[in-house]
Amino acid sequence: MENGQFVGDIRRLRESIGKLPEPLANTVLIAVSGLPGTGKTYLCNRLAERLPVLLLESDALSKTLFQVPGYSTTESKKLFKTIYLLIERLLKKGVSLVLDATNLTENNREYLYSIADRFHVKLILMQVYASPKIVRERLEKRAEEKGNNSDADWAVYNKMKLSAERIWRNHRLVDTSVDIIPALEEIVRETPKLTI
C-alpha cells in the first residue's frame, strides 16, 4: 500500500509519537470505535497505562498532519491512509498499538481487519458508548478545556451518528458512563501475553 507521496506524512506522524516501546514477540492491535464524547480517548489512555502498547490518537495525528484541520473528506482519507501505513510500519517492528479513532463505518474498519490478517496479529475491537445526555455534558465541558485534541461538539456528534454502522466482527461493547475497570480488566486478560 505504501507509496512515495505518503513517505513524508508517515515520517511526520512517526516523529510526533516520540519514543517507541520495546518490540514484543506477540503484538496486538486494539481498535476503539465510537462517536465523539463517548469516552474513546479516556478508555484508550487507561489501556495504555495497563498494557505495553503505543497509543495512536487520530485527533492528535490530524493536527500534526494539518495545522488547522478542516475535517473534509479529502483530509480524512489522507489522514487515515497515512495512519494505516504507520500502523503497518509499527507492527512490522513488533510494536503493539491502540488506535483511538471514531472508526464508524465498516468500510473504514475493513482496512484494520486486513492489516491484522496480513501481519498475523490479534485484533481486539471495542465499541464505546454513553447516553446522549452524558455525551452532551462531556462535549460541553470539553469545549471549555484547553489542550484537548478533539474539536467535535454536539452538532458533530449528531451528524456523525447518522453515519455510524454496526460492527460485524466480534467486538466488545463498553459503556463509559459506568465504571470501566471491569472492561479494562477483561481486555487485559484477552490480550496475548505481551513479551519482549
N, C-alpha and C positions, 0 to 999 in steps of 0.2 A: 504494500500500500504506500510505502514511503516514497516521496519524490522530492526533487530539488527545491521546489517552491516552498516547502514546509520546513526545510532544514533550519533556517534562521529562527522561525517561530518556535520550533521544538527547543532550540538552544535557549531562547529567552525564557520559556516556561521552565525548563530544567534548571536554569540558573536562579530563578525566583524561588525554587523549592529549598535550596540550601543543601546541607549535608544529607546524604542518603544513609539510611540504616544499613547495618551489615547484611550482606546477601544471606539468604536462607535456603536450606535444602528443599523444604516444602513451601511453595508460595501459594498465596491466596489472593483473590480479587473479590473485594466486598463492594457491591454496587448498591447505593442507597437512593431510593426514588421517593419523591413526594413533592407536593405543592409548596410554594413559599410559605414560611411561617409555621410549618408543621413540625419543625424540630430536627431537620436533617443534620444541620451543622452541629447542633448540641450533641446529638447521638454519635455522629462521626468523631467528634473530639473525645468523647468518653471511650469509644472503641480504641482510638489511637493511644489513649492512656493505658489501656489494658493489654494491647497486643503490639508486637514489634512490626507495625505497618506504617507506611507513609500515607499521609492524608493529602489527597488532591481535591481542592475545593474549587469548583468551576467558577464561582463568582470572583474569587481572588485571581484565578488564572485569566479570566476575561479582562480584568483591569490591568493585568500585565501585558496582554496582547494588544488591547485597545485602551489608550489613555483615558478616553471618555467613551465607554461603551454605549452604542446606540441600540443594542439588542435587536438588530434587524435579523432577518432570516439568513442573509449572506454572512453576517458576522457570526451567527450561531453555528452555521455549517463549518466555517473556517476554524472557529474555536474548538469544536468537538472533533473535527478531523485531526487537529493538532494534538488534542488531549489523547485521542486513541493511539496516535503514533507514539506519543510519550509513554503511554501505558505499556505498549509493546516493548519499547526500549528498556523500561524499568523491569518488566517481568523477565526479559532476557538476562538481566543482571541478577535475578533472584530476589528482587525487591517486592514484598507483599504490599498491597495497596488497598486503600478505602477511597472510593470515588463518591464525593458529595456533589450531586447534581440532581436536577429535577427528574431527568430520565422518564418523562411522562408517556412517551409513545413506544410501542413495541418495535417500531422501525428503528428508533434510536438504541433501544436495548439489544436488538439483534446483533449489532456490531460487538457489543460487550460479550455476548454469548459466543460469537465467532472467535474473539481473542482468547477467551478462556479455553475453548476447544482446541485451538491451534497451539497454544502454549502448555496444554495439559495441566492447567491449574484449577484448583477448586474455586468455583464461583458461588458466592453467597449473595442472594438477592434479598433486599429488605425494602419494604414499603412503609413509610411513616405517615401517620395521620393524626389529626386532632380535630376537635369540634370546631366549626366555623367561628363560634363565639370566642374561643380561646385563640384561634389563629388571628382573628381581627385584633384582639388585645395585644398579642405579641407583635404584630406588624406595626401597630400604632406606637408601641413602646420602642421598637427597634428604630423607627424613623427619628426618634429623639436622641438616640445613642450615636456617639462618634465611633469611628473605627470598624463599623460593620461593613462587610464586603457586599452585602446584598442591597440592591436598590428597589426590590419588589415591595409593592404596597398592596392594599386591599383590592384595588382595581386590577392590578396584575394577577393577583390570586384568582379573582373571579374569571378573568379572561383565560388564564391557563387551565382552570378547572374544566373548561369546555373541551380541551384537547387531551385530557388525561385518559389513558387507555388501560384496560386490565392487563396485569402481568400474567402471561400464560404459563410461564415456568414456575417450578416450585419456589416459593418465597415466604418470607416471614413478615407478618404484619406487626407493626409496633405502634401502639397508641402512646404518644408522648405527653398526653395530658395526665397520665398516671405515672407512677414510679417505673422508670425504665431499667432499674437494676436487674430484675429477673430476665428481661430480654437481653441485656448485655451479657449476663452470665450464660445464657443459652448459646449466644453467638460464640463466646469464648470457648465453650465446650465443643461446639460444632466445627470450630476451626482446627484444621490439622495441626499437629504439634509443629510449631514453627521453630526449627532449629538451625543453627549456623553450620 
